[in-house]
């Protein structure tokens, strides 16, 4: 345990400290309340042993101030008076228990151990409470294509390590699913897997969510709150949309990656966490490093192991398997006729697996029976001619930024610039969509794909350089 002892009785204090230190515990000694508070500003403790009668500051005042700065620290009070009134007051202030001096070291050691176990139980309960809704059943990655088999082999190789993992791929390819697969095959599988999306929160809120904050750190911080790094302690933190992380937060993330140390917003003391980090992005981080939007040292530190997920258009053999998998999740007896299955196989799937899941769900709602036909599929899938030219233009370039620009423009035009429907089709939130529109300077009707005269000798596609 990490223990703080505050007692002006030198012989008693050093005796219990020496005994507990020999057993592998970390013990700090203070001979008065002010010295104890100085330790609390620099370190975090799981248990504190406080003498009720000390110079400069009595034990009750120290207990009150300790609970303000470290509410999860369990406190055992020492009293030489066996005063019922003081014991009751200490319990009301949040003390775990009290013991009368002089006391056998063995009895005191047992009491401190119970306090430490209570602290750990409370921490585990907090982890479980925070993780509810973030966890999922055993991961099942569907596919027989060579591309997805390579991904499965990579997951098997990187999972047993504690090194950071960077998952790359377009939106909707299943990056979070892969992260869960890595965690569930790792030695941390029994500990929490906590997820956060950097694109979903503003910078100030994201910092508080990741690192936590102290009471009074900012307006509205009425109580201390642990961050997700603390919640994931011993387990895995999955950071989605890493490329959206602000530079100031990138520096704090790098510190955690390097030595496990972090500091809550508004805190003066650091604490250490044991967390494996898995990150994901659909951006080209190397380009962001060159443009100074992403720290080079963080890129090299987090890119120790990388998994590149193929888009669905590059693993067409898996489309029937995935479609039937989603149908089985809807209910028994569902099927696709041959025409519908062929249409799914010929579509380019800009929204990848997420779009396929949405299409299957939509079709099952529209179908009169349990067999899906072309009539239940979206127009761009059942009548692909209007979509083909845009697909050719996208496939004509290997530049990731250009693919992204063409793809977002294409979906915007297809949805008549309805932002909500476009964001849903792309599998992102509206805030991320607005950022992409601004980034690429997209405007209604500015599509670079010319689909006119499509009844000529094939469709023509042209890509302008921006």
N, C-alpha and C positions, 0 to 999 in steps of 0.2 A: 504493500500500500504506500501511498504518498501521504505522510503524516506530519502535522505541525504540532509541536508541544510548546505551550506557553505557561511557564511556571517559574516563580522567583526562587524556588527551592532548588539550589544548584545540584546537590547530591541526588535528590529524587529524579530530577529532570535528566541528568546525564546518565543515570543508571538505567532508566527505562529506554532512553534513546540508544544506548550501547547495546542493550539486549535485543531490541527490535531491528537495529541495523545489521546485526550479525545474521539475522534471518532473511536478509535480502530486501528489507523495506528501505524506502528513502525517507529519512527523518531530518527535519529542521528544528532547531531549538531557539526559543526566544525567552528572555528573562523578564519581559514586561509586555504590555499590550501594544505599545507603539512599535516595538521591534517585530511583534507578530504581524501587525498590519503592513510593515515594510516587506516582509516575506510574501504576504498575500498579493502585493502589487507586482511582484516579480514572477511568482510561480502559482500553479494551481495545486490544490490539495484535495484528497478524497476524504480524509478524516482529520479532525483537530481535537487535541486534548488541552483543555483550558482550565487553569486554576481559578477558583472563584475570587480569592483574595490576592491581589497583586498591586504593587505600587503604580502610580501614574494613571492607571486605568483598570477598573475591576473587571472580573470575568464576564459579568452580565452585559456591560457596555461593549466589551470586545466581541461577545457572542452576537449582539445586535448588529454591530458593524460588519462582522464577518458574513452574516447571513444576507446582508445587502449586496456585498460584492461577490460572494460565492455561495448562492442559495442551495446548491446541491452537495456541499460539503457537510458530512455528518460530524456532529460535535458531541464529545463526552466531557462533562463538567467534573472537576475535582473540588471537593469541599472538605475542609477540616472541621467544620462545625456541625455537619449533619443537619443543617437547618432545613426544615420542611418548606418554609416560605421561599427560601432562595432556590430550592430544587424545583418547586412549582413554577417560579418565575422563569427559570432556565428552560423548562419544558414548554412553556407558553411561547418563548422566543424561538423555539425550533430545535432545542437540544435533543439528541437521540436518547441519552441516558445520563445518569450521574453516579459517582462512586465516592465513598468517604475515604479521606486520608487519615492515617496511613493505611495502605491496602497491599495485599500480596501482589507481587508482579505478575504471577500467573493468572490471577483473577482479573487484573486490569488488562492483560494481554488478550484474554478471551473476550472481554467487553469491546475492546478496540476492533478485534476481528469481526465480531457481530456487526459493529457499525460499518465496517468496510464492506461486508457482504450485503448489507442493506443498501449501501451506496451503489454497488454494482448492480443489484437487482433493479433499483430505480432507473439506472442508466439503460439497462436492457429493455425495461418497459417503455422508456422514452423512445428508444430506437424502434421498437415494434410499433408504437403508436404513430411515429412519423413515417414508417415504411408501409403501413397498411394502404393498400390501393396502388402502391408502386411496384409490388411484386406480381409475378405471374406464374402459372403452372410451368411444368417442364417445357423447355424450348423444343419446338419441332421445326426444323428448317427443311422445307420441301424442295426436292429437285434431284434430278439424275444427270443433268447436263455436266460436261467436264468443268465448266466455269464454276458452278456451285459446289462441285466435289472438291475443287481446289480450295474454296473457302472453308469447307468443313475440315479439311486436313490442317489448314492454318489454325483454325480454332482449337483443334486438338493439340497442336504443338505449343501455342502461346498460353493456353489456359493455366497450366501448372506453375508458370512463373509469376513473379510479382512485378514484372516490368510494366510500364505504361503501354497502352495499346491505342493506336489511332486507326479508326475505321473510316474509310473514304468511300464515297458513292453518291449518286444522285438522290434527290428526295424520293422517298417511297420505296427504296431498295431493301429496307429491312435492317438498318444500322442498329436500332435498339434491340431487335431480336438477336443479332449477333452478339451484342454486348451482354445480353442475358445468358446466351450460350457460353460465352467465355467465363462469366461469373459462376455459373452452375457447374462447370467442369473444373473450377479452381479449388484451391485449398481453403478459400474463404466462403465456400458455398453456404455454410451454416450461418454466416453473418449477413448483415443487410446489404442489399443492392439498392442504392439510392440514385434517382435520376433527376436531372435538371436540364432545361432547355434555355440556352443563353439568349435566344432570339425572343423569348416570351416575356422578358422582364427588362425594365429600365436599369441603367448601370447601378444607381444607388440601391435599388431593391435587390438586384442580383448580388451585390457585395454582401448585403445583410443576409440573404438567403444562403449563400455559400459559406460565409465565415461567422455568421451570427453577430449579435450586438449586445452591448451592455445597456443597462437601464440608464436612460437620459442621454444616450449617444446622439440622438436626433429627435426632432419633434415627433411625438407619437410613440417613442420607445418607452413605454410605461413599465416595462419589465425586461429583464435579461432574457435572451433567447439563444439557444445553441444553433449553430449553423449546420448545414448538411455535411460538412467535413466531420463534425463531432458526431452527428447521427450515424454516419457511415463508418465510424471508428472500428477497425478490425475487419471491415468489409470492403466494398467497392463503390466508388462514385462514378456514375456515367454522366459525362458532360456532353450534351448534344449541342450542335451548332457552335462548336468551339470558335470558328472563325468570326463569330459576332461578338466575342468577348473584348471589352475595352482594354486598351493598352495598360491602364493603371491596374486593372485586375489581373492582367497577364503576368505582371511582376509578382503579385501575391501568390498566384498559382504556381509560378516557377519556384518560389521559396518552399512551398509545401512539397513539390516534387523532389527538390534537392535534399531537404533534411527533415521533412515532416513537421516543421514548425509553422504555426499560424497564430493570428491574433484577431480577436473579435473587433468589430467596429466600436470605437470608443474605449477599448481596453488598453491598459498599460503593460500587462503581462502577456507573455506568449505561452502557448501550450502546444504539446506535441500530439499528433494524431497518426495512426497507422492505417492508411487508406491506399488502396490500389486505384489508380485513375485510368478509366477508359474514356476516350474522347471520340467524337465523330464530327464530320463536317462534309458538306457538299461543295465547299470552296476549294480553289487551288491555293493552298497555304504557301507554297513556294513563291507564287506570284505575289501574294500578300506580303511576304517577307521582303521581296524586291521593292515593293511599293511602300514599305515601312508601315504597313497596317498591322503586321504581326511580328512579334519579337523573334529574332533569329535564334537566340539561345533557348527560348521555350519550344520552338519548332523542332530543334535538334533533340531536346530533352524528352519531348512527348512522342516523337516519331521513332522510338526505339523498335517497336514492332508495329507493322501496319497491315491492315486487311482491306483490300480493294474489292468492293462489291460490284458485280457486273449489273448493268441495267437489264431490265426484262427483255428488251428487244434483242439482246445478245445471248439469251438463253431460252429461245422459243420452244425447245423440247420440254421445258418445265411448265409451259402455260396450261396444257390439259390437266396435269397433276395438281397445279395450284387451283385451277378453277373448280375441280371436283373436291378438293380439300375444303374450299370455302362453302361449297354446296352442302357438304356433310356437316359443317358447323351450323348451317341454317336448319337442317333437319333431314330425316331419312327419306329416301325415295326420290330426291331431286336429281335431274339429269339435264344434259345439253344435247340438242339434236346435232347432226353432222354439219349442217350449214352454219349454225351458231358457233360451233367449235372451230370451224375453219376460219370464220370471221375474227374470232379472238386470236387465232394464230397469225393472221395477216396484219393485225393492227400494230402500230409502232410503240404503244404504251408509254407516252411521255411521263405519266405519273407512276409508272412502274408497278410493283406488286400492290401498293396501296390503292392505285386506281383500279386494278383488276378486282380487288376485294369489293370496292364500292360498286363497280359495274355488276358483279354477281349479286350483291345485295339488292340493288335497284331492280334487276331483272326478276328476281324471285318475288318481289313485291308486285310487279306488273303482270306476272304470269297468271293465267287463269287456272292452270293445273301445276303439276310438279315437273313439267318438261319445258325448258327454256328454248325459244326459237329466235330467229333473227328479229322478229317483231318486237321482242322485249329488250333488245340491245340498243344503246345510244346510236344516233344517226351517224356519227363519225366512224363507228365501228361497222355497222351494217351496210353503210354506203361510203366506202373508204376513198372514193375518187377525189373528193375535195380535200382529203387529208394527205394524199400521197405526195403532192408537190412539196408541202412543208416538210414532210419526213425526209424527202430526198435532199432538201437544202441542209437540214440538220446533219444528216449522215455524210454530207459532202465535206465537212470540216472536222479535223481532229482537235481543234482548239477548244478547250473546255469553256472558256469565257464566251466564245462565239456560239457554241452549242446552247449555253444557258440563255443568252440573249434571244436567239432564234426561237428557242422552245417557249420561253415566257411570252414573247410577242405572239406566237402562234396560239397559245391557249387563251390569252387575252382576247384576240380577235375572234376566236371560236366562241367564246362566251360573251361576245358583244361588249367587252370591257366591263362586265359585271365583276367587281373585285371579290365579292364574297364567293361566287361560284368558281372564279379562277383560283383563288387561294385554296379552296377545297379540292379542286382538281389537281393542283400541284402538290397538295399535301403539306402546305405551310400555313402560317397565320397571316392575317392581313398586314400586320406590321412588317413582316419579312417581304411580302409582295410589294408594298410601297417602296421598300428599300431597293428591291431589284429594278422596279420601274425607274427610280431616280438614278440608280447606278448605270443603267444602260440607255438612259434618255429615251425611253419608249413613249410613244404617243399613239392615240387611236388612228388607225388607217395607215400606220407607218411600216407595215409588214414588208419585209424584203422579199417575200416569196410571191412570185407572180403566178396566180392560178387562172388567169384569164385564158380563153380559147382552149379549154382543157379537152375539147373534142378533136383537136388537131392530132398530129402524129406523136402522141405522147404528151405528157405534162412537162413543162419547163420550169426549172427552179433556178433562181439566181440569188447569190448572196453578196451584198454590198459590204465592203470593208468600212468599219467606223473608226 
